Amino acid sequence: MAGPGYTFIEGINELVEAVGEFPMSGATKPSGGGDTASIYYLAERHIDRWNTRVQHQGWPENTDFSVEYLPSGANHEVVLASNVLKIRAAGPSDGRMLVLRVDTADINTPKVWDATQASFDVGDDPIYLDRVVELAFENCTPELQDVILAEAKASFQLVRQGNMQMDAALSADSDRAGMRAARSSGEAVQPFNAKPIVPQQRRTPQQ
């Protein structure tokens, strides 16, 4: 079910309109209708990629703090859900080097990796993690959707047209969206993504 912001189709139309194409009709994603060749499908894939990239930074709406995990099995492993993008040790586990790593020997399963011990074995005791999870685009807040779409539009235009003047304008829009979006704050925890990245000097056609 969609949240309070844009639908995915509205997101697709923002991307294609940024490169001078007509908006798509209907309410079905191109991939859902078997379309894998149109510009609308390419825009869909672009939003999917940027949805993951932007959410990976960690935002108030997709970050959970100090979540308890119980190791299981003889090897004391912690298996993570497929939508977990990033973790770090928290609470009683703070100070441990616990990171996300895919276990290629176990059907590419994402697990907690103890980098200090170089092992998926995290011990008998419960561990505590701050985690960033990926939400469906339509379930994001309008502010986070704005950041995702602004980044996606700038990238999509650059790939499809390479218009440097348009790139500068869309990149400025992306910076503004990032400045408006809420960040995690609080004295008890250190958020992943506490403040916007300072905009860097834009590229010029000569660079």
C-alpha positions in Angstrom: 0.0 0.0 0.0 1.3 3.4 -0.9 2.3 5.9 1.8 1.5 9.7 1.9 3.8 10.7 -0.9 4.4 9.9 -4.6 3.3 6.8 -6.3 6.0 4.9 -8.2 4.4 5.9 -11.5 4.6 9.6 -10.5 8.2 9.0 -9.8 8.8 7.5 -13.2 7.1 10.4 -14.9 9.3 12.9 -13.0 12.4 11.1 -14.5 11.1 10.9 -18.1 9.8 14.5 -18.1 13.3 15.6 -17.0 14.6 14.3 -20.3 11.8 15.7 -22.4 9.6 12.6 -22.8 5.9 12.3 -22.3 4.6 10.8 -19.1 3.4 7.2 -19.1 -0.3 6.3 -18.8 -1.7 3.6 -16.6 -0.9 2.6 -13.0 1.2 -0.5 -13.6 5.0 -0.5 -13.4 6.5 -1.2 -16.8 8.2 -4.4 -15.4 4.8 -5.5 -14.1 3.4 -5.3 -17.6 6.3 -7.2 -19.2 7.8 -4.0 -20.6 11.6 -4.2 -20.4 12.6 -2.0 -23.4 10.9 1.4 -23.0 12.3 4.5 -21.4 9.7 4.1 -18.7 11.3 0.7 -17.7 14.7 2.3 -17.7 13.4 5.0 -15.4 11.9 2.4 -13.1 15.2 0.6 -12.8 16.9 3.9 -12.1 14.6 4.7 -9.3 15.1 1.2 -7.8 18.9 1.7 -7.8 18.7 5.2 -6.2 16.1 4.1 -3.7 18.7 1.6 -2.4 21.6 4.0 -2.6 19.9 6.9 -0.8 18.3 4.7 1.9 21.7 3.1 2.6 22.8 6.4 4.1 20.3 5.9 7.0 17.3 8.2 7.7 15.0 8.5 10.7 12.3 6.5 8.9 14.5 3.5 8.0 16.8 3.2 11.0 16.2 1.1 14.1 18.5 1.5 17.1 19.9 -1.1 19.4 17.9 -4.1 18.1 18.6 -7.4 19.9 19.6 -10.4 17.9 20.1 -13.9 19.3 22.8 -16.0 17.7 21.6 -19.5 16.6 23.0 -22.8 15.6 26.3 -24.5 16.6 28.2 -21.7 14.9 26.4 -18.9 16.8 25.5 -17.0 13.6 23.0 -14.1 13.1 21.2 -14.2 9.8 19.9 -10.8 8.7 16.8 -10.0 6.7 17.3 -9.3 3.0 16.2 -5.7 3.3 18.9 -4.8 5.9 21.3 -2.4 4.2 23.8 -1.5 6.9 24.5 -2.4 10.6 26.8 -1.5 13.4 27.3 -2.6 17.0 25.2 -0.8 19.6 24.2 -0.8 23.2 25.9 -3.6 25.2 27.7 -4.6 21.9 29.1 -1.1 21.3 32.8 -1.3 20.5 32.7 -4.6 18.7 33.4 -4.5 14.9 30.2 -6.1 13.7 29.4 -5.6 10.0 27.1 -7.0 7.4 28.7 -9.6 5.1 27.2 -12.1 2.6 28.1 -15.7 3.4 28.8 -17.1 -0.1 29.0 -20.6 1.3 25.4 -20.4 2.5 23.4 -19.4 -0.6 24.6 -15.8 -0.5 22.9 -15.3 2.9 23.5 -11.9 4.6 24.8 -12.4 8.1 26.6 -10.5 10.9 30.4 -10.7 10.5 32.7 -10.2 13.5 35.5 -8.4 11.7 37.9 -8.6 14.7 37.6 -12.4 14.8 37.2 -12.8 11.0 34.2 -15.0 11.6 30.4 -15.3 11.4 30.6 -16.8 14.9 29.5 -13.9 17.1 29.4 -15.9 20.4 26.7 -17.2 22.6 25.4 -13.9 24.0 22.8 -11.7 22.4 24.2 -8.9 20.2 22.7 -5.4 19.7 22.8 -3.6 16.4 21.7 -0.3 14.9 20.4 -1.2 11.5 19.3 0.5 8.3 16.6 -1.2 6.3 15.3 -0.6 2.8 11.7 0.5 2.5 9.6 0.3 -0.7 9.7 3.7 -2.5 6.0 4.2 -2.0 6.3 3.7 1.8 8.9 6.4 2.2 8.0 9.8 3.5 7.6 12.6 0.9 10.8 14.2 2.1 12.8 11.0 1.5 11.1 10.4 -1.8 12.2 13.9 -2.9 15.8 13.1 -2.1 15.6 9.8 -4.0 13.9 11.3 -7.0 16.2 14.3 -7.1 19.2 12.1 -7.2 17.6 9.8 -9.7 16.6 12.6 -12.1 20.1 14.1 -12.1 21.7 10.8 -12.8 19.1 9.8 -15.4 19.4 13.0 -17.3 23.2 12.7 -17.3 23.1 9.2 -18.6 20.4 9.8 -21.2 21.3 13.3 -22.5 24.5 14.5 -20.9 23.3 18.1 -20.9 25.7 19.8 -18.4 23.5 22.9 -17.9 20.5 20.7 -17.0 22.9 18.6 -14.9 23.8 21.7 -12.8 20.1 22.6 -12.3 19.1 19.1 -11.3 22.1 18.7 -9.1 21.2 21.9 -7.3 17.6 20.5 -6.8 19.2 17.4 -5.3 21.2 19.5 -2.9 18.1 21.4 -1.8 16.2 18.1 -1.3 19.0 16.8 0.9 19.0 19.9 3.0 15.2 19.8 3.6 15.1 16.1 4.6 15.0 15.3 8.3 18.0 13.6 9.9 18.2 11.4 12.9 19.2 13.1 16.1 19.5 12.4 19.8 22.0 12.2 22.7 21.7 8.5 23.3 22.9 7.4 19.9 25.1 8.6 17.1 23.0 8.6 13.9 24.3 7.2 10.6 23.3 10.3 8.5 23.3 13.2 10.9 23.7 16.1 8.4 23.7 16.7 4.6 26.9 16.3 2.7 28.3 19.6 1.7 27.7 20.2 -2.0 30.9 19.9 -4.0 31.8 22.0 -7.0 29.9 20.9 -10.0 31.6 19.4 -13.1 31.9 21.5 -16.2 32.0 20.2 -19.8 35.8 20.7 -19.8 36.4 18.4 -16.8 
